[in-house]
């Protein structure tokens, strides 16, 4: 039998950070915004449970870190966040680009479960500074 997931103060704190973020955040950034109010293992477990529940999606940056951002229209076991992410070389923010990734034709026998793309360049704010 599946145990019902509890809504806790620590989960709400993490969700508030993600809801108020202007870009995707890595675990280290989320922990810093929480003023170290929980240990890394607890934060990791909360983030993983949010991913499992379709509340948050994760993707890997070109720096080897895992980034987290709020999902839109996802549910438990059904992520629909197959969109590109953009990392600015100047301000280092990572933004979800609200356009679906083009489906790539795969050889016979392969089935896509998810796709990820990271585009690197300059965001509009940094591009206008130069």
N, C-alpha and C positions, 0 to 999 in steps of 0.2 A: 504494500500500500504506500502511495506517495504521501509524504508529509506535507501539509499545507505550509507554504512559505510565509514567514512572518514579516510584517512591515516594522522595521526597527528604526530607532533614531539614527544609527550609523548609516543605514541604507538611505534614509532621507537626506542626510548630509551629503553623501556622495552624489545622489541624484540632483540635488540643488546645485552643486558645483558644475555638473554636466549641463544642466538646464541653462545656467547663466554664462556658460563659456561661449566665447565668440568664435572658437575654433576647436578642433579635436585636441585632446590632451593625453599625454602619457601618464602612467601611474605615478611617476615622480612629481609631475606638475599637479595632479589631483591631490596627492598627499601634502604638498606644500600649501595648497589653497585651504586645506583642512587644518592647517597649523599643527600638523602631526598629532591629531586627536585620536588616531587609531594606528595600529601597527600595519606593516606592509602586507602581511599574510591576510589579515582581515580585509584590507582594501582589495587585494587581489581576488579573494573569494567573492566579495560583493560584486566586483566588476564582472567576474565570470558568470555569476548567477544572473546579472542583468543581460549579458550576452545570450545566455541560455533561454531567458524569458522573452527575448525579442525587444528589449527596451534599449539596448546599446549594441552597436556594432564595433568590431575592432579590426584593425588593419596594421600592417607593418610598414614603418617608415624606412627610408634609405639609410638611417642611422642605426638600424637594428632594434629600435624601440617599438613597442606596441602602443598604438594610439586608440583612444576610445571616443566615440561620438554618439549622440542620441539617435535612435532609429526613428524613422517615419513610416507608419503603416506596417510594422512587422509584428509578429506574434511568436509564441513559443515554437521553436523548431522551423519557423518560416521567415527567414530574413530576405528582404527585398532591397537590400542596400548595395546592389551592384552598380556603383557609380564611381567615377574617378575622384581622387583626392589630390589637392594641390598644395605643395610646400613652397613658401616664399623663401628665396635665398637670402633676402635681406632681414626680414623681421622674424623668420623661422616659424610663422604660423602655418597650420595645416587646416585647410578648408575642404568641406565636402562640396563637390560640384554636383548640383541637382540635375544631372543628365545621365540617363542610363548608358552603361557601357555597351558598345556594339557587340552582339554575339559573334563569336569566332567559330567558323565551321571546324568541327573536330573529326578526326578519323572515325570510322565505324567502330562501335564498341565503347567509345568514351561518352561520358555524361557529365555535364557541368553541374556542380553544386553551388559554386559561387565564383566570382571573378573579382580581381582587384587591380587597380591601376593607380600609380603615383606619378603625377606630373610635377616637375620642378621648374621654377622660373621666378618671376616677380609679380606680386599682387598689385592691384590697381593703385593702392596708396603708395607703395614703395616705388612703383614705376613712375608715378607723377612727381616724386621727390627729385628724381635725376634729371 
